[in-house]
């Protein structure tokens, strides 16, 4: 069977993305997993290779060849962005970098929807640069959902099984709300959407090997509201979503206090968690495995993964060697999910 074609988007060229892809693409492990194709600025990628001394050969193409081969030390690069992206200032917010990150992502999405690549793994973008570039989206997830024309989607973090992460298939967490203010979260919570996130993460964790997936749903308030003492969202919004999930056949539990739930999940009691807001899920997951955590977008007709870290302006374009464990885990997850998707399509 042919290896999957994985699109690697460069993200924000002012950040760590180009160096991250340079360090990734010279690793023999990557070529053993897939046929990588970079969507980004070829000159910036060559600049990153010169900076590191990696010797990476960047092959510029407008379209993917029908017969795509892969070898360590070389990578195809599709550049459909504006030429001025290469002039973006390193390690700073820059509209040119934000626009480029958007162009590379959209190009990869369209090729993936057309079946030219099998999955997308994205390097990080900077949300302020995105906005300065005239792109009115909070981040990758919302761009993907809009371009794929889906309404039910979610942002999931995934940590593979390890000595620390004890569920055999790893641990996933999805967020009922995403890039929004804390003040707006209670008003945004909806029973239907919490149920949908529970369903989506159960499906994903089943693909990753959890059988059947055990999903725990976080409370919003401390101590799960203490029977209404600290708020009624648990009884009014979250508990009905859990009941609906159970009625549909899912192994769902909650709402449970978030401060103890994550610990129970890490120790193997649950395979997946539904968090109510961004930091409720991101903080413990990044504490547990900042360099290994994978971001997976749920509910799309295509596969998209990414490392969970940001653009790292503090170390980008310096002599600090980029940490590639996160993006390699993201590629592994993309390969696995793409294989499952292809199997469904051929059945």
C-alpha positions as CSV (number, residue, x, y, z in Angstrom):
1,X,0.0,0.0,0.0
2,X,1.3,3.5,-0.9
3,X,2.3,5.7,1.9
4,X,-0.1,8.6,2.7
5,X,0.6,12.0,1.4
6,X,0.8,14.4,4.4
7,X,0.5,18.2,3.8
8,X,2.8,20.1,6.2
9,X,1.7,23.7,6.4
10,X,4.4,26.2,7.3
11,X,2.2,28.4,9.6
12,X,3.6,31.8,10.6
13,X,7.0,32.3,8.8
14,X,8.1,34.7,11.5
15,X,7.8,32.0,14.1
16,X,9.2,28.5,14.7
17,X,7.3,26.9,11.8
18,X,9.9,27.0,9.1
19,X,12.6,25.7,11.4
20,X,10.3,23.0,12.8
21,X,9.6,21.7,9.3
22,X,13.3,21.9,8.3
23,X,14.2,19.8,11.4
24,X,11.3,17.4,10.7
25,X,11.9,16.8,7.0
26,X,15.4,15.6,7.4
27,X,14.4,12.9,9.8
28,X,14.3,9.4,8.2
29,X,11.4,8.5,10.5
30,X,9.2,11.0,8.7
31,X,9.9,9.4,5.3
32,X,9.2,6.0,6.8
33,X,5.7,7.2,7.9
34,X,4.5,9.2,4.9
35,X,5.3,11.2,1.8
36,X,5.5,14.8,3.2
37,X,4.7,17.9,1.2
38,X,5.3,21.4,2.6
39,X,2.7,24.1,1.9
40,X,4.6,27.3,2.5
41,X,7.3,29.7,1.2
42,X,10.1,27.8,-0.4
43,X,12.7,30.6,0.1
44,X,11.9,30.8,3.8
45,X,12.2,27.0,4.1
46,X,15.6,27.2,2.4
47,X,16.6,30.0,4.7
48,X,15.7,27.8,7.7
49,X,17.8,25.0,6.2
50,X,20.8,27.3,5.8
51,X,20.3,28.6,9.3
52,X,20.4,25.0,10.7
53,X,22.9,23.6,8.3
54,X,20.6,20.6,7.8
55,X,21.2,20.4,4.0
56,X,17.5,20.0,3.3
57,X,16.8,20.1,-0.4
58,X,13.6,22.1,-1.1
59,X,11.9,21.2,-4.4
60,X,9.5,24.0,-5.5
61,X,6.4,22.8,-7.4
62,X,3.1,24.4,-8.4
63,X,1.1,21.1,-8.2
64,X,1.8,17.7,-6.7
65,X,3.3,15.2,-9.2
66,X,1.1,12.3,-10.0
67,X,3.9,10.0,-8.8
68,X,5.2,11.4,-5.5
69,X,8.3,9.8,-4.0
70,X,10.0,10.6,-0.8
71,X,13.6,10.5,0.3
72,X,15.3,11.7,3.4
73,X,16.9,15.1,3.0
74,X,14.5,16.4,0.4
75,X,10.9,17.7,0.3
76,X,8.5,19.1,-2.2
77,X,7.2,22.6,-1.4
78,X,4.0,24.1,-2.9
79,X,4.0,27.9,-2.6
80,X,0.7,29.5,-3.5
81,X,1.1,32.5,-1.1
82,X,2.2,36.1,-1.8
83,X,5.9,36.7,-2.5
84,X,6.2,39.3,0.2
85,X,5.8,36.7,2.9
86,X,9.5,36.1,2.7
87,X,10.1,39.7,3.8
88,X,8.1,39.2,7.1
89,X,10.1,40.3,10.1
90,X,11.4,37.3,12.2
91,X,10.1,36.9,15.7
92,X,7.5,39.6,15.4
93,X,3.8,40.0,14.7
94,X,3.6,40.7,10.9
95,X,0.6,41.0,8.6
96,X,2.5,39.4,5.8
97,X,3.2,36.3,7.9
98,X,-0.4,36.1,9.0
99,X,-1.7,36.3,5.4
100,X,0.8,33.7,4.3
101,X,-0.2,31.3,7.1
102,X,-3.8,31.6,5.9
103,X,-2.9,31.0,2.3
104,X,-0.9,27.9,3.0
105,X,-3.6,26.4,5.1
106,X,-6.4,27.1,2.6
107,X,-4.3,25.7,-0.2
108,X,-3.7,22.5,1.8
109,X,-7.4,22.2,2.8
110,X,-8.5,22.5,-0.9
111,X,-6.0,19.9,-2.0
112,X,-7.0,17.5,0.8
113,X,-10.7,18.0,0.0
114,X,-9.8,17.2,-3.7
115,X,-8.0,14.0,-2.6
116,X,-4.5,15.2,-3.6
117,X,-3.2,14.8,-0.1
118,X,-4.5,12.4,2.6
119,X,-4.2,14.6,5.7
120,X,-2.9,17.9,7.0
121,X,-0.4,18.6,9.8
122,X,-0.1,22.3,10.6
123,X,2.8,24.3,12.1
124,X,1.6,27.1,14.4
125,X,0.3,30.4,13.3
126,X,0.0,33.7,15.3
127,X,-3.6,34.9,15.8
128,X,-2.6,38.6,16.0
129,X,-0.6,38.3,12.7
130,X,-3.6,36.6,11.2
131,X,-5.8,39.5,12.1
132,X,-3.3,42.1,10.9
133,X,-3.3,40.3,7.6
134,X,-7.1,40.9,7.3
135,X,-8.1,37.3,8.2
136,X,-11.1,37.4,10.6
137,X,-10.8,34.0,12.2
138,X,-9.6,33.1,15.8
139,X,-7.3,30.4,14.6
140,X,-6.8,27.2,12.6
141,X,-9.8,25.3,13.8
142,X,-12.4,27.9,12.7
143,X,-10.7,28.3,9.3
144,X,-10.8,24.6,8.7
145,X,-14.4,24.3,9.8
146,X,-15.5,27.2,7.5
147,X,-13.5,26.0,4.5
148,X,-14.9,22.5,4.9
149,X,-18.4,23.9,5.5
150,X,-19.1,22.0,8.7
151,X,-21.1,23.3,11.7
152,X,-20.4,20.6,14.3
153,X,-16.7,20.5,15.0
154,X,-14.3,20.5,18.0
155,X,-10.7,21.1,19.0
156,X,-9.2,18.1,20.7
157,X,-5.8,17.6,22.4
158,X,-4.4,14.1,22.4
159,X,-1.6,12.5,24.4
160,X,-0.4,9.1,23.5
161,X,-0.3,6.3,26.1
162,X,2.9,6.3,28.3
163,X,4.1,5.7,31.8
164,X,2.3,8.9,32.7
165,X,-0.8,8.7,30.5
166,X,-2.2,5.3,31.5
167,X,-5.3,4.8,29.3
168,X,-4.0,2.2,26.8
169,X,-5.1,4.2,23.7
170,X,-3.9,7.5,25.1
171,X,-6.1,10.3,26.4
172,X,-8.1,12.9,24.5
173,X,-9.8,16.1,25.6
174,X,-12.2,18.3,23.6
175,X,-13.6,21.7,24.4
176,X,-17.3,22.7,24.5
177,X,-16.2,26.3,23.8
178,X,-13.0,27.4,22.3
179,X,-11.4,30.8,21.5
180,X,-13.6,33.1,23.6
181,X,-13.4,35.1,26.8
182,X,-14.0,33.4,30.1
183,X,-16.8,35.8,30.8
184,X,-18.7,34.6,27.8
185,X,-18.4,30.9,28.5
186,X,-21.5,30.3,30.7
187,X,-23.7,32.0,28.1
188,X,-22.2,30.0,25.2
189,X,-22.7,26.5,26.8
190,X,-25.4,24.5,25.1
191,X,-26.7,21.0,25.9
192,X,-26.8,20.0,22.2
193,X,-23.2,21.2,21.6
194,X,-21.8,19.4,24.7
195,X,-23.5,16.2,23.5
196,X,-22.0,16.7,20.1
197,X,-18.5,17.1,21.5
198,X,-19.0,14.0,23.6
199,X,-20.0,12.0,20.5
200,X,-17.2,13.4,18.4
201,X,-14.5,12.6,20.9
202,X,-15.9,9.1,21.5
203,X,-15.7,8.4,17.8
204,X,-12.1,9.7,17.5
205,X,-10.9,7.7,20.6
206,X,-12.4,4.6,19.2
207,X,-10.3,5.0,16.1
208,X,-7.2,5.5,18.3
209,X,-8.0,2.1,19.9
210,X,-10.3,2.7,22.9
211,X,-13.0,0.1,22.9
212,X,-15.5,1.3,24.0
213,X,-14.3,4.9,24.8
214,X,-15.0,6.0,28.3
215,X,-15.9,9.7,28.2
216,X,-15.9,12.0,31.3
217,X,-17.6,15.4,31.1
218,X,-16.3,18.3,33.2
219,X,-18.4,20.5,35.3
220,X,-18.1,24.3,34.8
221,X,-18.1,25.4,38.4
222,X,-16.0,24.4,41.4
223,X,-17.1,21.1,43.0
224,X,-19.6,20.7,40.1
225,X,-21.6,23.6,41.5
226,X,-22.3,22.0,44.9
227,X,-26.0,21.4,44.0
228,X,-26.5,24.9,42.8
229,X,-24.5,26.7,45.5
230,X,-21.9,27.8,43.0
231,X,-24.0,27.9,39.9
232,X,-26.7,25.9,38.1
233,X,-25.1,25.2,34.7
234,X,-24.3,21.6,35.7
235,X,-27.9,20.7,36.4
236,X,-29.4,22.9,33.7
237,X,-27.1,22.4,30.8
238,X,-24.3,19.8,31.3
239,X,-26.2,16.9,33.0
240,X,-28.8,16.7,30.2
241,X,-26.1,16.4,27.6
242,X,-24.5,13.5,29.6
243,X,-27.9,11.8,29.9
244,X,-28.5,12.2,26.2
245,X,-25.1,10.7,25.5
246,X,-25.8,7.7,27.6
247,X,-29.2,7.3,26.0
248,X,-27.5,7.2,22.6
249,X,-25.2,4.3,23.8
250,X,-22.1,6.2,24.8
251,X,-20.2,5.4,27.9
252,X,-20.4,8.9,29.4
253,X,-20.0,10.1,33.0
254,X,-20.5,13.6,34.5
255,X,-20.6,16.4,35.1
256,X,-17.5,15.8,37.4
257,X,-15.3,18.4,39.1
258,X,-12.5,19.2,36.8
259,X,-9.8,19.4,39.4
260,X,-10.0,15.7,40.2
261,X,-11.4,14.4,36.8
262,X,-8.2,15.0,34.9
263,X,-6.2,13.1,37.5
264,X,-8.6,10.1,37.3
265,X,-8.4,10.1,33.5
266,X,-4.6,10.2,33.5
267,X,-4.6,7.2,35.8
268,X,-6.6,5.2,33.4
269,X,-10.2,5.6,34.5
270,X,-11.3,7.5,31.3
271,X,-10.2,7.6,27.7
272,X,-11.5,11.1,26.9
273,X,-12.6,14.3,28.6
274,X,-15.1,17.0,27.5
275,X,-13.9,20.4,29.0
276,X,-16.1,23.4,29.1
277,X,-13.6,26.0,28.0
278,X,-10.1,26.4,26.5
279,X,-7.9,26.6,29.6
280,X,-9.8,24.0,31.5
281,X,-8.4,21.5,29.1
282,X,-5.3,23.1,27.8
283,X,-3.5,23.8,31.1
284,X,-3.5,20.2,32.4
285,X,-2.7,18.7,29.0
286,X,0.2,21.1,28.3
287,X,1.5,20.5,31.9
288,X,1.4,16.7,31.3
289,X,2.9,16.7,27.9
290,X,3.7,20.0,26.3
291,X,6.2,18.5,23.8
292,X,4.0,15.5,22.9
293,X,0.4,16.8,22.9
294,X,-1.3,16.7,19.5
295,X,-4.1,19.0,18.4
296,X,-6.8,17.2,16.3
297,X,-9.8,18.9,14.7
298,X,-12.9,16.9,15.1
299,X,-15.9,16.8,12.8
300,X,-14.2,17.6,9.5
301,X,-14.4,15.5,6.3
302,X,-10.6,15.7,6.2
303,X,-7.8,14.9,8.8
304,X,-6.0,17.7,10.5
305,X,-3.5,17.5,13.3
306,X,-0.8,19.8,14.8
307,X,1.5,20.1,17.7
308,X,-0.1,21.9,20.6
309,X,2.6,24.7,21.0
310,X,2.6,28.1,19.5
311,X,4.9,30.2,17.3
312,X,7.6,30.5,19.9
313,X,8.7,34.0,19.0
314,X,11.1,33.9,22.0
315,X,13.3,31.2,20.4
316,X,12.4,31.3,16.7
317,X,15.2,31.9,14.3
318,X,17.8,31.6,17.1
319,X,20.3,28.8,17.7
320,X,17.9,26.9,19.9
321,X,17.1,23.6,18.2
322,X,13.4,23.2,17.6
323,X,11.7,20.3,19.5
324,X,10.1,18.1,16.9
325,X,8.5,15.4,19.2
326,X,5.1,17.2,19.1
327,X,4.9,17.6,15.3
328,X,6.2,14.0,14.8
329,X,3.4,12.8,17.1
330,X,1.0,14.9,15.1
331,X,2.1,13.3,11.8
332,X,1.8,9.8,13.4
333,X,-1.8,10.7,14.4
334,X,-2.5,12.1,10.9
335,X,-1.3,8.9,9.3
336,X,-3.4,6.7,11.6
337,X,-6.5,8.8,11.1
338,X,-6.0,9.0,7.3
339,X,-5.7,5.2,7.1
340,X,-8.9,4.8,9.0
341,X,-10.7,7.3,6.7
342,X,-9.4,5.6,3.6
343,X,-10.6,2.2,4.9
344,X,-14.1,3.6,5.5
345,X,-14.1,5.0,1.9
346,X,-13.1,1.6,0.4
347,X,-15.5,-0.6,2.5
